[in-house]
Amino acid sequence: MYKPKTIRLFSLVAIVLSALSLLLSGVMMTQANGMFFVGVLSVALLLWASIIGYQLSSYPLNEDDCKKLGLRVYLILAAVAVFMFAGVVGGLVVSTALLSSLWGMKKNYDEWDGKSAR
């Protein structure tokens, strides 16, 4: 469940679902009021987080970091499903939190890798 190949597969699923949800949200935004902008922004942030999760799945992570990454990727999938069916406005906070945690994790690994190469 928390193996890098499994996380990579679920990251790909999250990317596809996020992209489809972004497309649907964009279509709905053209036909509705400005409240859909928050949904589009939330799904766009989840798409970005999914891409970072996919990139991180190819890094040499230890077991604890694999669990952290896997949990975040599964939360992205759950958040996309909730946005597609419920249209939660509070999704901006959730998507921002997921994106920032994955971005921080990637930044730490990139900095660590850059220092070890010197």
N, C-alpha and C positions, 0 to 999 in steps of 0.2 A: 504494500500500500504506500509505503514511503520510499520506494526504490527510485533512483534517478530516472530510469526508463518509464516507469509508471507516472511519475510527476511530469515528465516531458510530454507524455501522451495526453494527460489531463490538461496540461498547459495549452496544447494545440486545440483541444476541445473548447477550452475557455476562450481562446483567440477567435475561433470560428463563431461561437455563440455570442461573444461580445460584438463582433463585427456585424452579425445579423441583427442583433438588438440595436446597435447604433444606426444601422440602415433603417430599420422600422421606426425608431424614435425620430429620425430625421424626417421621414415621410409624414409621421403624425404631427410633427412640429409645424410643418407647412400648412396643416389644416386646422390647427387649434391655437389656443392662446399661448402666451409667453411662458407659462408654467412648464411646458415640455422642454424648455431650454435646460432646466436643471436636470431632467432625465437624460438628455443628450450628453450633457457635460459629465454626469455620473458614469454613464456607460462608456464614454470615451476614456475616462480615467481608468475604468476597469479593463478596457482593451490594452491600454498602456501597461498596466500592472501585469496583465497576462503575458505580454511580450517580454517583460523583464523576468517573469517567472520562467518562461521558456528558456531565456538566455542563462538564467541561474542553474537550470537543470543540467546544463552541460559542464558546469564548474565542478572541480573536485571537492565536494562537500563531505563533511563528516556526518555521522549518523544523526546527531542532534540537529544540525543545520538542515539535513534532509527532511526531518520531521517538521521543522519550522516552515520550510518552503512548501512542503506538501500541504500542511494545514492552511496556509495562505492561498494556495492555488484552489483548494477545495472550497474555501470561503468565497473566492472570486466566482466560482461556478454557482454557488448557492445565491450569491448576491445578484448575478445575472438572471437567474431563474426568478428570483423575487421581483426584480425590476420588470421582467417581461410580463409577468402575470399580475402583479399588484401595483406597479408604478409608484413605488415608495419615494416620497420627496426627500426623506432623510438619507437617501442613498449617496448624496454628495459627501456626507461625513464618512460613511462606510468606505466608499471608493477612495477617498483621499487618504484615509488611514491605511488601507491595504496597499495603495500605491507607495506611500511614504515608507512603510515598513520594508517592502521589497526593494525599493530604491536604495534605502539605507544599507540593506544587506548586500546588494550588488556593489555599492560604493565601497563598502568595507573590504570585500574580496578583491575588487579592482586595485585599491590602494595597497593591500597586502601583497598582491601579486607583483605590483610595480616595485615595491620596496625589496622584495626577495630577488628580483631579477638584477638588481644593482650590484 
